Amino acid sequence: MADHFEIAILGSGPGGLGAATNAAKHGLSHCLIEKSEIANTIYDYQLRKLVMAEPRKLPLRSHVPFEEGSREEVLSGFDDALKEHGVNVIKGEVKALRKEGDTFHITYNTTEITAKHVVLAIGTMGTPRKLGVEGEDLPHIAYTLADPDAFEGKDIIVVGAGDSAIENALGLMEKNSVSLLNRSGEFPRAKDANRAKILDAISSGKIRCFYNTTMARVEEEKAYLNTADGEVEVKCNHIIVRAGSIPPRKFVESCGIEFPSPELTSFPSVSDSYESNVPGLYIVGALIGYPLIKQAINQGHEVVEHVMGNPVEPADQVL
């Protein structure tokens, strides 16, 4: 007979951590299912990256500690909270989620469990978006950068114009020859501080930036770029692609969750208590348009209060 839980939390991002620790605090039978590392998006940040606690005025409602600090400090606080509250963590990849009557059936790996309530906290990272060109599967192409200090004397191309791409390029530039490939003519999605830093690095010659450029194809020791002036050959022995990801929409829709629009950028609609169109199935965090860590933690915490019959006013409304 399948194990049954009052609440199952899928994904150990900030929203999942907020829900799991509150469920444990209330003594609810629960499980937190994660296929990779706890808080995997933060885990994949560069070593020693500063994690900011925005919005600063937003009160934190959670049994998970979180304040501005290094990647390592934030992850350590999360791990300590899971141990302190005795959260039931299950390592596994969720393959399917379906509802029969009032019960959810969750299949992870080759195991099935059931739950009365489910919190979906899987975020939007999904599968990293690849280059989509010849040579994209060569072994020197990566989608994350753990430690910039592991590279020295390399010719590196960083693909992307968001904060992750900028931070990777800045972290690598002192010991390597770094080129940044930007599809547009500026950095509209970057934080102000990162935008200022990358523009300074470009103007000083520490980073070579190819604006309005896309990748044409990749070989083992070189890449070919489509620029406004035609195709350009660039020497490189490592490429880091930070071009976003393909959202896990297919899986979300397979759970019965409806989107208001076919656009890939749309978010599922939820109630004030974060309940989806499927009764008992809640969604928190980036998957509903709240990418900030503190917001997601609060949402996970508030969902459990709702399940317990103690609904609270959303923290975002009491700033």
Protein Blocks (a to p, Z undefined) as FASTA:
>chain_A
ZZddfbdcehjafklmmmmmmmmmnopacddddfbdghkllmmpcehiacddddfklccd
dfbdcddddfklmmmmmmmmmmmnopacdddddfbdcdehjaccddehjbccddfbdcdf
ebjnlpaddehighilpfkbcfbdfblmlpghiacddedjbfklmmmmmmmmmmmccddd
dfblbdfkbcfklmmmmmmmmmnopaccdehiacfbdcfkbccdddfkbpcddddfbdcd
debjadfklmmmmnopacfbfbfkbccdddfkopafbehiacehjlnopabfklmmmmmm
mmmmmmnopaccdfklmZZ
